[in-house]
Amino acid sequence: MREDLNVPMSKGAISDDARIRAAVPTLLHLAQRGAMVIVVSHLGRPKGVEPDLSLRPIAMHLARALDREVHFAEDCVGEPARVAVGKLQNGQVLLLENVRFHPEEEANDADFAHRLAALAELFVNDAFAVSHR
């Protein structure tokens, strides 16, 4: 599921969680119906891996908003993502690390898209503003 969780941050804290709150109804709808929900998003415009732009704080905030655990994968592709997805059970939510840690995301790289797509069976776009990616 593609979400727009690119929220404003100030000194490591979320200063406006409107986008997170907007994602809650769709995420709950899927999770409550037994879907294994894998969430893909970005934060900022990092140049490679920038710890200050990790989605880990977003996962914690999202867990509070959903009132359920949100698992977190240390990367959005590769072994960390595959292992995290493999552990996911029906009704659980997993947030993948910031896709923009990979320059291929903004380059619309087809191989990168295939690597992301390989993690799931279905795609739900709940982030119209980033539909061009």
QUIHU-V333729 format. One record per residue. N is the residue number from 1. RES is the residue in three letters. SS is DSSP state (h for helix, s for strand, l for the rest). PSI is psi in whole degrees, 0 to 359 (* if undefined). BURIAL is I if it has 24 or more other C-alpha atoms within 12 Angstrom, else O. Layout:
# QUIHU-V333729
{{N;RES;SS;PSI;BURIAL} {N;RES;SS;PSI;BURIAL}}
This chain:
# QUIHU-V333729
{{1;MET;l;127;I} {2;ARG;s;123;I} {3;GLU;l;154;I} {4;ASP;l;90;I} {5;LEU;l;24;I} {6;ASN;l;79;I} {7;VAL;l;153;I} {8;PRO;l;138;O} {9;MET;s;146;O} {10;SER;s;114;O} {11;LYS;l;43;O} {12;GLY;l;358;O} {13;ALA;s;147;O} {14;ILE;s;124;I} {15;SER;l;344;O} {16;ASP;l;114;O} {17;ASP;l;21;I} {18;ALA;h;319;O} {19;ARG;h;325;I} {20;ILE;h;313;I} {21;ARG;h;325;I} {22;ALA;h;332;O} {23;ALA;h;338;I} {24;VAL;h;311;I} {25;PRO;h;317;O} {26;THR;h;317;I} {27;LEU;h;315;I} {28;LEU;h;319;I} {29;HIS;h;312;O} {30;LEU;h;313;I} {31;ALA;h;319;I} {32;GLN;h;342;O} {33;ARG;l;11;O} {34;GLY;l;7;O} {35;ALA;l;149;I} {36;MET;l;107;I} {37;VAL;s;117;I} {38;ILE;s;116;I} {39;VAL;s;131;I} {40;VAL;s;133;I} {41;SER;l;180;I} {42;HIS;l;167;I} {43;LEU;l;118;I} {44;GLY;l;199;I} {45;ARG;l;67;O} {46;PRO;l;155;O} {47;LYS;l;84;O} {48;GLY;l;197;O} {49;VAL;l;120;O} {50;GLU;l;106;O} {51;PRO;h;327;O} {52;ASP;h;346;O} {53;LEU;h;22;I} {54;SER;l;149;I} {55;LEU;l;2;I} {56;ARG;h;314;I} {57;PRO;h;330;I} {58;ILE;h;320;I} {59;ALA;h;317;I} {60;MET;h;317;I} {61;HIS;h;318;I} {62;LEU;h;322;I} {63;ALA;h;318;I} {64;ARG;h;319;O} {65;ALA;h;325;O} {66;LEU;h;344;I} {67;ASP;l;43;O} {68;ARG;l;159;O} {69;GLU;l;140;O} {70;VAL;s;115;I} {71;HIS;s;158;I} {72;PHE;s;133;I} {73;ALA;s;135;I} {74;GLU;l;350;I} {75;ASP;l;164;I} {76;CYS;l;349;I} {77;VAL;l;174;I} {78;GLY;h;193;O} {79;GLU;h;314;O} {80;PRO;h;319;O} {81;ALA;h;315;I} {82;ARG;h;318;I} {83;VAL;h;314;O} {84;ALA;h;317;I} {85;VAL;h;320;I} {86;GLY;h;333;O} {87;LYS;h;347;O} {88;LEU;l;140;I} {89;GLN;l;165;O} {90;ASN;l;134;O} {91;GLY;l;357;O} {92;GLN;l;157;I} {93;VAL;s;135;I} {94;LEU;s;129;I} {95;LEU;s;124;I} {96;LEU;s;153;I} {97;GLU;l;160;I} {98;ASN;l;116;I} {99;VAL;h;337;I} {100;ARG;h;0;I} {101;PHE;h;348;I} {102;HIS;l;118;I} {103;PRO;l;340;O} {104;GLU;l;335;O} {105;GLU;l;308;I} {106;GLU;l;341;I} {107;ALA;l;358;O} {108;ASN;l;41;O} {109;ASP;l;124;O} {110;ALA;h;320;O} {111;ASP;h;318;O} {112;PHE;h;317;I} {113;ALA;h;320;I} {114;HIS;h;322;O} {115;ARG;h;320;O} {116;LEU;h;313;I} {117;ALA;h;330;I} {118;ALA;l;345;O} {119;LEU;l;347;I} {120;ALA;l;168;I} {121;GLU;l;328;O} {122;LEU;l;157;O} {123;PHE;l;129;O} {124;VAL;l;123;O} {125;ASN;s;108;O} {126;ASP;l;27;I} {127;ALA;l;73;I} {128;PHE;h;323;O} {129;ALA;h;338;O} {130;VAL;h;22;O} {131;SER;l;338;O} {132;HIS;l;354;O} {133;ARG;l;*;I}}
